[in-house]
Amino acid sequence: MSTERFDCHYCKDTLLGKKYILKEDTQYCTKCYENLFANCCEVCSLPIGCNSKDLSYKDRHLHENCFKCAKCSRSLVDKAFAAKDDLMLCTECYSHEYSSKCNTCKKTIMPGSRKMEYKGNSWHETCFLCQRCQQPIGTKSFIPKDNNYFCVPCFEKQFAYQCCACKKAITTGGVTYHDKPWHRECFTCIGCKRQLAGQRFTSRENYPYCLDCFSNLYAKKCVGCTKPITSLAGAKYISFEERQWHSECFTCMQCSVSLVGRGFLTQRDDVLCTDCGREK
């Protein structure tokens, strides 16, 4: 009575009573499996046999006994490690060789720990403190000054000018008027509240006014058109007996000819050219 053969798929040796390995439903003796499929160790270059653990990292394979720190040779199995220039290092060796040093305490910033970086310097998160309140700045905004660092509230309390309108700190930009600081958005016309920063304006009794408001409130009115006469915008005007006209409005009441630079006559509140005045 014959029995079914159970052989190695590659060398055809019988596997009955022997150790074998299945790969994709095909059986191999251990020797053929190692020759055909075993990975070579990155360190010793020997095959990683069936009786060894195959440890892998980024397509690199190692024997368990070969998985060691490249500096101190301690085993890295089941331990945290770091890689640098194809070398695998324990965290202690990596920190000693490559990790940043804290700018405050001068100690190594261990891999995986939180750190702060600014302009090439590094700090432990707990060492990056506001110079004034000595609290960790963390991920909050900060302002550097004279090689020190301040959280925004402390900087504003210690250094920033306060706007004379809203009394809040001016952190960027700002306007100076009569030696007093203002936020640009707070420096507005006393009449219409329009922002004056970057605009032409004037003042009365130390209050700032845009040209329109100043003209409407304080400028003399043209007898001809009743609109304000202001020299702020370079307008020319005629004055006669406490009455004022825009140059273009100073015309004969009868024939509308311009009276600028010409003789004229008055008749009650009217001004007339000499021709029309004679006719009257």
C-alpha positions as CSV (number, residue, x, y, z in Angstrom):
1,M,0.0,0.0,0.0
2,S,1.6,3.3,-1.1
3,T,1.6,6.6,0.8
4,E,1.4,10.1,-0.8
5,R,4.7,11.8,-1.0
6,F,5.4,15.0,1.0
7,D,8.5,16.6,-0.4
8,C,10.3,19.9,-0.4
9,H,9.0,21.9,-3.3
10,Y,12.5,22.9,-4.3
11,C,14.9,20.1,-3.5
12,K,12.3,17.3,-3.5
13,D,13.7,15.8,-0.3
14,T,11.0,14.2,1.8
15,L,9.7,16.3,4.6
16,L,8.2,13.4,6.5
17,G,9.3,13.7,10.1
18,K,11.2,16.9,9.4
19,K,10.7,20.6,10.2
20,Y,9.4,22.5,7.2
21,I,8.0,26.0,6.3
22,L,4.9,26.8,4.4
23,K,5.0,29.8,2.0
24,E,2.0,30.6,-0.1
25,D,0.6,27.1,0.5
26,T,3.9,25.6,-0.7
27,Q,6.2,23.6,1.6
28,Y,10.0,24.0,1.8
29,C,12.7,22.4,3.9
30,T,14.4,24.9,6.2
31,K,17.6,24.9,4.2
32,C,15.9,25.6,0.9
33,Y,13.6,28.2,2.5
34,E,16.6,30.1,4.0
35,N,18.5,29.9,0.7
36,L,15.5,31.1,-1.3
37,F,13.7,33.6,0.9
38,A,15.7,34.5,4.1
39,N,16.7,38.2,4.5
40,C,20.4,39.0,5.0
41,C,21.3,40.8,8.2
42,E,22.2,44.5,7.7
43,V,25.0,44.2,10.3
44,C,26.7,40.8,9.9
45,S,25.5,40.1,6.3
46,L,24.5,36.5,7.2
47,P,21.1,35.1,6.4
48,I,18.5,35.4,9.1
49,G,17.5,31.8,9.6
50,C,14.3,30.2,10.5
51,N,15.4,29.9,14.1
52,S,16.2,33.6,14.5
53,K,13.9,36.6,14.8
54,D,13.9,38.9,11.7
55,L,13.8,42.4,13.0
56,S,13.1,45.1,10.4
57,Y,13.4,48.9,10.2
58,K,12.8,50.8,7.0
59,D,13.5,47.8,4.7
60,R,16.6,46.9,6.7
61,H,16.7,43.5,8.4
62,L,18.7,42.5,11.4
63,H,19.3,39.5,13.7
64,E,18.0,40.1,17.1
65,N,21.5,39.9,18.5
66,C,22.8,42.4,15.9
67,F,20.2,45.0,16.6
68,K,22.4,47.2,18.8
69,C,23.3,50.9,19.3
70,A,26.1,51.8,16.8
71,K,27.9,53.8,19.6
72,C,27.6,51.9,22.9
73,S,26.5,48.4,21.5
74,R,23.6,48.1,23.9
75,S,20.7,46.1,22.6
76,L,17.9,48.1,21.0
77,V,15.3,45.3,21.2
78,D,12.1,46.6,22.7
79,K,13.7,50.0,23.3
80,A,13.3,53.5,21.9
81,F,16.0,54.4,19.4
82,A,16.8,57.0,16.8
83,A,18.5,56.8,13.4
84,K,21.2,59.2,12.1
85,D,23.1,58.8,8.8
86,D,22.0,55.1,8.5
87,L,23.2,54.5,12.1
88,M,20.8,53.3,14.7
89,L,21.5,54.7,18.2
90,C,19.9,54.4,21.6
91,T,18.3,57.6,22.8
92,E,21.1,58.4,25.2
93,C,23.8,58.2,22.6
94,Y,21.7,60.1,20.0
95,S,21.1,62.9,22.5
96,H,24.7,63.1,23.5
97,E,25.9,63.3,19.8
98,Y,23.1,65.1,18.0
99,S,20.4,66.6,20.2
100,S,20.0,70.3,20.8
101,K,21.0,71.8,24.1
102,C,18.6,74.0,25.9
103,N,19.6,77.7,25.7
104,T,18.5,78.3,29.3
105,C,19.6,75.2,31.4
106,K,22.2,74.0,28.8
107,K,21.0,70.4,29.2
108,T,20.2,68.0,26.3
109,I,16.7,68.2,24.9
110,M,15.9,64.5,24.6
111,P,14.3,63.1,21.4
112,G,10.6,63.0,21.6
113,S,10.3,65.7,24.3
114,R,8.7,69.0,23.4
115,K,11.0,71.9,22.6
116,M,10.7,75.5,21.5
117,E,12.9,76.9,18.7
118,Y,13.5,80.5,17.7
119,K,16.3,82.0,15.5
120,G,18.6,78.9,15.8
121,N,18.2,78.5,19.6
122,S,16.3,75.7,21.3
123,W,14.7,75.4,24.8
124,H,12.9,72.8,26.8
125,E,9.2,73.8,26.8
126,T,9.4,74.4,30.6
127,C,12.6,76.6,30.2
128,F,11.2,79.0,27.6
129,L,9.9,81.6,30.1
130,C,8.6,85.2,30.0
131,Q,11.3,87.4,31.4
132,R,8.8,89.4,33.5
133,C,6.3,86.9,34.8
134,Q,8.5,83.8,34.6
135,Q,5.7,81.7,33.2
136,P,6.3,79.2,30.3
137,I,5.4,80.9,27.0
138,G,4.6,77.6,25.3
139,T,2.8,78.1,22.0
140,K,1.5,81.6,22.9
141,S,2.7,84.8,21.0
142,F,5.8,86.5,22.4
143,I,7.9,89.5,21.7
144,P,11.7,89.5,21.8
145,K,13.5,92.5,23.4
146,D,17.2,92.9,24.3
147,N,17.9,89.1,24.2
148,N,14.9,88.5,26.4
149,Y,11.5,87.2,25.6
150,F,8.1,88.5,26.9
151,C,4.6,87.2,26.7
152,V,2.4,89.8,25.0
153,P,0.5,91.0,28.2
154,C,3.8,91.5,30.1
155,F,5.4,93.3,27.1
156,E,2.5,95.7,26.9
157,K,2.6,96.4,30.6
158,Q,6.3,97.1,30.7
159,F,7.2,98.7,27.3
160,A,4.2,99.5,25.1
161,Y,2.8,103.0,24.7
162,Q,-0.9,103.4,25.6
163,C,-3.2,105.0,23.2
164,C,-4.5,108.2,24.6
165,A,-8.0,107.5,23.2
166,C,-8.8,103.9,24.1
167,K,-6.0,103.5,26.8
168,K,-5.0,100.2,25.3
169,A,-1.4,99.2,24.4
170,I,0.0,100.2,21.0
171,T,2.0,97.1,19.8
172,T,2.5,98.0,16.2
173,G,2.5,101.2,14.2
174,G,0.6,104.1,15.8
175,V,0.4,107.8,15.3
176,T,1.8,110.7,17.4
177,Y,-0.2,113.9,17.6
178,H,0.8,116.7,20.0
179,D,3.4,114.3,21.5
180,K,0.7,111.8,22.4
181,P,0.4,108.2,21.1
182,W,-2.7,106.9,19.3
183,H,-3.7,103.7,17.5
184,R,-4.1,104.6,13.8
185,E,-7.7,103.5,14.0
186,C,-8.3,105.6,17.1
187,F,-6.9,108.8,15.6
188,T,-10.2,110.1,14.1
189,C,-11.9,113.4,13.2
190,I,-13.7,114.8,16.3
191,G,-16.7,115.5,14.1
192,C,-17.3,112.6,11.7
193,K,-15.0,110.0,13.3
194,R,-13.3,109.3,10.0
195,Q,-9.7,108.0,10.4
196,L,-7.2,110.7,9.9
197,A,-3.9,108.7,9.7
198,G,-2.3,109.4,6.3
199,Q,-4.9,112.1,5.5
200,R,-4.7,115.9,5.5
201,F,-6.3,117.3,8.7
202,T,-6.3,120.4,10.9
203,S,-7.1,121.2,14.5
204,R,-9.0,123.6,16.6
205,E,-8.4,123.9,20.3
206,N,-6.1,120.8,20.0
207,Y,-9.0,118.6,18.5
208,P,-8.3,117.1,15.1
209,Y,-10.7,117.6,12.3
210,C,-10.9,116.4,8.7
211,L,-11.0,119.2,6.2
212,D,-14.7,118.7,5.4
213,C,-15.8,118.9,9.1
214,F,-13.6,121.9,9.9
215,S,-14.9,123.8,6.9
216,N,-18.5,123.0,7.7
217,L,-18.1,124.0,11.3
218,Y,-15.7,126.9,11.3
219,A,-15.0,128.2,7.8
220,K,-16.7,131.4,6.6
221,K,-19.5,130.9,4.0
222,C,-19.4,132.3,0.5
223,V,-22.0,134.9,-0.1
224,G,-22.4,133.6,-3.7
225,C,-22.8,129.8,-3.2
226,T,-23.2,129.6,0.6
227,K,-20.6,126.9,0.7
228,P,-17.6,127.1,3.2
229,I,-14.5,129.0,2.2
230,T,-11.4,127.3,3.3
231,S,-7.8,128.1,2.6
232,L,-6.7,124.6,3.7
233,A,-7.2,123.1,0.3
234,G,-5.6,126.2,-1.3
235,A,-8.8,127.9,-2.3
236,K,-8.7,131.7,-3.2
237,Y,-11.3,134.0,-1.9
238,I,-12.4,137.7,-1.9
239,S,-13.2,139.6,1.2
240,F,-15.2,142.9,1.3
241,E,-17.0,144.5,4.2
242,E,-16.9,141.4,6.4
243,R,-18.3,139.3,3.5
244,Q,-16.4,136.6,1.6
245,W,-16.7,135.0,-1.8
246,H,-14.9,132.2,-3.6
247,S,-12.9,133.8,-6.4
248,E,-15.1,132.1,-9.0
249,C,-18.3,133.3,-7.1
250,F,-17.3,136.9,-7.0
251,T,-19.4,138.0,-10.0
252,C,-21.7,140.8,-11.0
253,M,-25.2,140.1,-9.6
254,Q,-26.7,141.5,-12.9
255,C,-24.6,140.1,-15.8
256,S,-22.5,137.5,-13.9
257,V,-19.2,138.8,-15.3
258,S,-16.2,138.1,-12.9
259,L,-15.3,141.0,-10.7
260,V,-11.9,139.7,-9.7
261,G,-9.3,142.4,-10.3
262,R,-12.0,144.8,-11.6
263,G,-13.7,147.8,-10.2
264,F,-17.3,147.2,-8.8
265,L,-20.1,149.0,-7.2
266,T,-22.4,148.0,-4.3
267,Q,-26.2,148.4,-4.2
268,R,-27.5,147.3,-0.8
269,D,-26.3,143.7,-0.5
270,D,-25.5,143.3,-4.2
271,V,-22.2,143.8,-6.0
272,L,-22.3,145.0,-9.6
273,C,-19.8,145.6,-12.3
274,T,-19.4,149.3,-13.1
275,D,-21.4,149.0,-16.4
276,C,-24.4,147.5,-14.6
277,G,-24.0,149.9,-11.7
278,R,-24.3,152.9,-14.0
279,E,-27.4,151.5,-15.6
280,K,-29.0,151.4,-12.2
